[in-house]
Amino acid sequence: MEVLFEIFVTYLLSYPGAFIRWIMSGGKKSFSQIKEDTFWNSVVAIIAFSAIVLLIAYGSRMWSSE
């Protein structure tokens, strides 16, 4: 079970989070340097995915005319 969790965090959360952090830093650090900090990359990815889900779920209600 621990191996599956580590694979999930490493591949599904760490890489998108590292990409977001790299974009936000303006490319000042190399992607490989940012990619090493898996904890913060996972936190950033969870926040970004949560924001996207909330925008899709509640944004459609807010902008609908019914």
matplotlib code that plots the C-alpha trace (Angstrom):
import matplotlib.pyplot as plt

x = [0.0, 2.8, 4.4, 1.2, 0.9, 4.5, 4.0, 0.8, 2.5, 5.6, 4.1, 0.6, 1.1, 4.8, 5.3, 2.3, 3.1, 6.7, 5.6, 3.3, 6.1, 8.5, 6.1, 5.5, 9.2, 9.6, 12.1, 14.8, 15.4, 15.8, 12.9, 15.1, 15.9, 12.2, 11.2, 13.3, 11.1, 8.2, 6.3, 5.8, 5.1, 2.4, 0.9, 0.8, -0.8, -3.5, -4.4, -4.4, -6.6, -8.9, -9.3, -10.1, -12.7, -14.3, -14.4, -16.0, -18.5, -19.6, -18.8, -21.3, -24.0, -23.0, -23.1, -26.2, -29.4, -31.7]
y = [0.0, 2.4, 1.7, 2.7, 5.9, 6.8, 6.2, 8.3, 11.2, 11.0, 10.8, 12.2, 15.1, 15.9, 16.6, 18.8, 20.7, 21.1, 22.4, 25.0, 26.0, 26.3, 28.6, 30.7, 31.1, 32.4, 29.7, 31.2, 27.7, 24.7, 22.3, 19.4, 21.5, 22.2, 18.6, 17.4, 18.9, 16.4, 17.6, 21.1, 20.0, 17.7, 20.5, 22.9, 20.2, 19.4, 23.1, 23.5, 20.4, 21.4, 24.9, 23.5, 21.1, 23.9, 26.2, 23.6, 22.5, 25.8, 28.0, 26.3, 26.9, 30.6, 31.4, 29.4, 31.3, 28.8]
z = [0.0, 0.8, -2.6, -4.3, -2.3, -3.1, -6.8, -6.7, -4.9, -7.1, -10.5, -10.3, -7.9, -7.9, -11.6, -12.1, -8.9, -10.0, -13.3, -11.6, -9.3, -12.2, -14.1, -11.0, -10.5, -14.0, -14.9, -12.6, -11.1, -13.3, -13.4, -12.0, -8.9, -8.3, -9.0, -6.1, -3.4, -3.7, -0.6, -1.8, -5.3, -4.0, -1.9, -4.9, -7.1, -4.5, -4.2, -7.9, -8.6, -5.8, -7.2, -10.7, -9.3, -7.3, -10.3, -12.4, -9.8, -8.4, -11.3, -13.5, -10.9, -10.5, -14.2, -15.1, -15.6, -14.0]

ax = plt.figure().add_subplot(projection="3d")
ax.plot(x, y, z, "-o")
ax.set_aspect("equal")
plt.show()
